[in-house]
Amino acid sequence: MTTNSEPFTLLDGDGKVQMAGELADGKLEGVLRIHDDGEPKAAMRFAGGVQQGECLMLYAPHRPWARLHFVDGRLDGPAEFYSLEGIVVRRTHYRRGRVHGLQQDYYPDGALFEEAHYENGLPHGPWQRFHAGGALSERRRYAAGRIEGEAERFDERGNALPS
Protein backbone atom coordinates (compact mmCIF):
# COMPACT_ATOMS: atom_id res chain seq x y z
CA MET A 1 0.00 0.00 0.00
CA THR A 2 1.44 3.36 -1.05
CA THR A 3 1.06 6.37 1.22
CA ASN A 4 0.77 9.71 -0.52
CA SER A 5 2.13 12.37 1.80
CA GLU A 6 1.99 16.09 1.22
CA PRO A 7 2.57 19.16 3.37
CA PHE A 8 -0.10 21.85 3.54
CA THR A 9 -0.30 25.40 4.79
CA LEU A 10 -3.40 27.55 5.31
CA LEU A 11 -2.89 31.31 5.25
CA ASP A 12 -5.08 34.11 6.59
CA GLY A 13 -6.12 37.15 4.52
CA ASP A 14 -2.81 38.88 5.36
CA GLY A 15 -0.75 35.94 4.16
CA LYS A 16 0.18 34.77 7.66
CA VAL A 17 0.22 31.07 8.45
CA GLN A 18 -2.92 29.87 10.26
CA MET A 19 -2.26 26.15 10.10
CA ALA A 20 0.53 23.95 8.79
CA GLY A 21 0.89 20.20 8.75
CA GLU A 22 0.99 17.16 6.58
CA LEU A 23 -1.63 14.93 5.01
CA ALA A 24 -1.06 11.28 4.25
CA ASP A 25 -3.73 9.76 2.02
CA GLY A 26 -5.96 12.74 2.87
CA LYS A 27 -5.61 12.38 6.66
CA LEU A 28 -3.62 14.47 9.14
CA GLU A 29 -0.26 12.89 9.91
CA GLY A 30 2.53 14.11 12.17
CA VAL A 31 2.55 17.53 13.83
CA LEU A 32 -0.20 20.03 13.10
CA ARG A 33 0.76 23.60 14.00
CA ILE A 34 -1.89 26.26 14.56
CA HIS A 35 -1.13 29.99 14.47
CA ASP A 36 -3.07 33.15 15.23
CA ASP A 37 -1.94 36.34 13.55
CA GLY A 38 1.34 34.61 12.72
CA GLU A 39 2.00 33.55 16.35
CA PRO A 40 2.10 29.86 17.32
CA LYS A 41 -0.92 28.80 19.40
CA ALA A 42 -0.86 24.99 19.34
CA ALA A 43 1.09 21.97 18.20
CA MET A 44 -0.61 18.59 18.17
CA ARG A 45 0.28 15.18 16.80
CA PHE A 46 -1.84 13.02 14.53
CA ALA A 47 -1.61 9.50 13.15
CA GLY A 48 -4.00 8.39 10.44
CA GLY A 49 -6.17 11.47 11.01
CA VAL A 50 -6.58 10.78 14.74
CA GLN A 51 -5.01 12.89 17.47
CA GLN A 52 -2.19 10.94 19.18
CA GLY A 53 0.49 11.97 21.65
CA GLU A 54 1.33 15.35 23.09
CA CYS A 55 -0.68 18.49 22.42
CA LEU A 56 0.80 21.83 23.44
CA MET A 57 -1.48 24.89 23.60
CA LEU A 58 0.12 28.34 23.93
CA TYR A 59 -0.88 31.80 25.15
CA ALA A 60 2.07 33.18 23.18
CA PRO A 61 5.37 31.79 21.91
CA HIS A 62 7.16 29.91 24.69
CA ARG A 63 4.21 30.50 27.10
CA PRO A 64 2.08 27.35 27.39
CA TRP A 65 -1.45 27.29 28.73
CA ALA A 66 -1.93 23.51 28.47
CA ARG A 67 0.12 20.38 27.87
CA LEU A 68 -2.11 17.39 27.13
CA HIS A 69 -1.75 13.81 25.88
CA PHE A 70 -4.08 11.97 23.53
CA VAL A 71 -4.57 8.31 22.68
CA ASP A 72 -6.91 7.43 19.82
CA GLY A 73 -8.35 10.96 19.77
CA ARG A 74 -9.20 11.12 23.48
CA LEU A 75 -7.41 12.74 26.39
CA ASP A 76 -5.35 10.02 28.03
CA GLY A 77 -2.41 10.57 30.35
CA PRO A 78 -1.02 13.51 32.29
CA ALA A 79 -2.28 17.05 31.70
CA GLU A 80 -1.00 20.40 32.99
CA PHE A 81 -2.59 23.82 32.76
CA TYR A 82 -0.70 27.09 33.28
CA SER A 83 -1.41 30.72 34.22
CA LEU A 84 -0.39 33.58 31.94
CA GLU A 85 2.72 33.90 34.12
CA GLY A 86 3.72 30.29 33.38
CA ILE A 87 2.82 28.86 36.79
CA VAL A 88 1.10 25.46 36.90
CA VAL A 89 -2.51 26.00 38.03
CA ARG A 90 -3.71 22.40 37.56
CA ARG A 91 -2.18 18.97 37.24
CA THR A 92 -4.48 16.13 36.42
CA HIS A 93 -4.64 12.82 34.62
CA TYR A 94 -7.06 11.47 32.04
CA ARG A 95 -8.03 7.98 31.01
CA ARG A 96 -10.10 7.44 27.89
CA GLY A 97 -11.29 11.06 27.85
CA ARG A 98 -12.24 11.33 31.53
CA VAL A 99 -10.41 12.68 34.56
CA HIS A 100 -8.97 9.66 36.34
CA GLY A 101 -6.51 9.73 39.23
CA LEU A 102 -5.09 12.59 41.24
CA GLN A 103 -6.03 16.16 40.32
CA GLN A 104 -4.29 19.10 41.97
CA ASP A 105 -5.15 22.80 41.70
CA TYR A 106 -2.78 25.55 42.78
CA TYR A 107 -2.95 29.13 44.03
CA PRO A 108 -1.38 31.80 41.76
CA ASP A 109 1.82 31.60 43.83
CA GLY A 110 2.13 27.87 43.12
CA ALA A 111 0.99 26.65 46.57
CA LEU A 112 -1.44 23.72 46.63
CA PHE A 113 -5.08 24.85 46.80
CA GLU A 114 -7.01 21.61 46.33
CA GLU A 115 -6.44 17.97 45.58
CA ALA A 116 -8.94 15.28 44.73
CA HIS A 117 -9.00 11.78 43.35
CA TYR A 118 -11.17 10.86 40.39
CA GLU A 119 -12.38 7.62 38.91
CA ASN A 120 -13.91 7.65 35.42
CA GLY A 121 -14.65 11.39 35.60
CA LEU A 122 -16.23 11.40 39.07
CA PRO A 123 -14.70 12.42 42.41
CA HIS A 124 -13.86 9.22 44.26
CA GLY A 125 -11.81 9.03 47.42
CA PRO A 126 -10.23 11.80 49.47
CA TRP A 127 -10.73 15.47 48.60
CA GLN A 128 -8.83 18.25 50.38
CA ARG A 129 -8.68 22.03 50.17
CA PHE A 130 -5.90 24.13 51.72
CA HIS A 131 -5.59 27.65 53.10
CA ALA A 132 -3.16 29.95 51.27
CA GLY A 133 -0.60 29.35 54.04
CA GLY A 134 -0.67 25.59 53.42
CA ALA A 135 -2.81 24.41 56.36
CA LEU A 136 -5.70 22.05 55.64
CA SER A 137 -8.95 24.02 55.19
CA GLU A 138 -11.47 21.31 54.34
CA ARG A 139 -11.56 17.54 53.94
CA ARG A 140 -14.23 15.30 52.45
CA ARG A 141 -14.55 11.87 50.96
CA TYR A 142 -16.37 10.92 47.78
CA ALA A 143 -17.66 7.63 46.41
CA ALA A 144 -18.60 7.60 42.72
CA GLY A 145 -19.28 11.36 42.71
CA ARG A 146 -21.26 11.51 45.96
CA ILE A 147 -20.06 13.00 49.23
CA GLU A 148 -19.73 10.44 52.00
CA GLY A 149 -20.43 11.78 55.48
CA GLU A 150 -19.86 15.32 56.66
CA ALA A 151 -17.13 17.65 55.44
CA GLU A 152 -14.50 18.56 58.03
CA ARG A 153 -13.39 22.21 58.15
CA PHE A 154 -10.30 23.73 59.75
CA ASP A 155 -9.07 27.23 60.53
CA GLU A 156 -5.76 28.58 59.24
CA ARG A 157 -3.92 27.07 62.23
CA GLY A 158 -5.33 23.60 61.59
CA ASN A 159 -7.92 23.66 64.38
CA ALA A 160 -11.20 21.85 63.62
CA LEU A 161 -14.19 24.13 63.14
CA PRO A 162 -17.62 23.14 64.43
CA SER A 163 -19.89 21.52 61.83
N, C-alpha and C positions, 0 to 999 in steps of 0.2 A: 504494500500500500504506500503510495507516494503522498507526502505531506507538502502542500503548497503553502509556503510561509512568506508573508509580506509585511513590511512595516507600514504604519499609517500615522498620520498627523492631522488633527482637526485644528483649524485656526479660527480665531474670532474675527470680527469685522475690521479690527485694526491690524490683522496679520500676526497677532500673538498666539502662541501655542495654547490651546485649551486642553488637548488630550493627545497623548502619543503612546503608541504601543505596537503590538504585532498581532497579526491574525494568521492562524494556521488552519487551512481548510475552512475559512470563514468564521473561526471561533477565536476569542481572545486567548493568547498564549504568552507566557512570560510576564514581565512587569508592565503594568498600565500606569502611566503618569498623568495626573490631572493637574491643571494649572488654572489660576484665576488672574486675569490681567497680567499674564506673563510670569506670575509667581507660582512656585510649586505648592500644591495644597494636599496631594495624596499620592502615594505609590502603593499599588496592590498587585499581588501575583495571581495569575490565572493558569490553569491547565485544562485544555480541552473546553474552554469557555466557562469554566467553573472556578470561582474564587478559591485559592489554595494558598496557605502559608501566611506570611506576615503582611499586614496592612498598616501603613503609617499615614496618619492624618496630621496635617500641619496648620498652625495658625499663620505662620510665615516661615520663610526658609530657616532651617535649623531650629525651629521652635515647635515641637510636636504638641498636639492636643490629645492624640490617642495612638496607642500601639496595640494592635489586635492580631489575633491569629484565626485563620479559617481552615476548616477541613470540609471538603465537599460542599462549599458554598455557605456553610454555617459557622458562626462563631464557635471556636473550640480551642481551648487552651488559655494561657494567661492573657490578661488585658490590663493596660494601664492608661489612666487619663490624667492630663496635666493642666495646671492653671496657665494663664498667659505668661506668668513669670517663670514657667518651666518646672514648677514644683508638682510632684505627684499628689493628686487630690483623691484618686481612687485606684486601688489594686483589686482585681477580682479574677475569677476564673470561669470559663464557660465550658459546657459539655453539650454537644449537639444543639447549639443555639440557645441554651438556657444557662443562667447563672448556676454554678455548681461548685461548692467548696467555700473556702474562706474569702470574704469580701471585706476590705478595709477602706474607710474613708478618713481623710486627713483635714486638719485645720489649715488655713493659708500658710502658717509658719512651718508646716510639715509634721506637727504633732498629731498623734492618733486621736481621731474624734469618735469613730464608731467601728466596731467589727462584728460581723455576723457570719454564720454558716448557712449555706444554701444547699438544697438538694432538689434537682430538677426544676429550678426556678423559684422555689418557695423557701422562705426562712425555715431552717430546721436545725435545732440545737441551740447552743448558747448565743446570746446577742448582748453586746455591751456598748455603752456610750461613756465617754470620758469628758471630764472638765478640761478646760484649756490648759490648766496646770499639770494635767496627767492623771489626777485622781479619778477613780471610778465614779461615775455620775448615776448610772442606771444599769440594771442587769435584768434580763428576762430569759426565758427559754421558749423555744418554738418547737412544734411538732407538725410537720407538713403544712406550714403556713399559719397555724393557729397558736396563739399565746397559751402556754401552760402555766397555770397558777398566777400569782400576783407579781407585778414588777417590783423590784427592790430599788430604792433611790437613796443616794448618798450625797452629803454636802461636800464642799471642796476640800475638806480635811479627811474625807473617807468615813465620816460618821453616818450611820444609818438614819434615814429620815422616816418619820411615822407614815404609815400607809394611809 
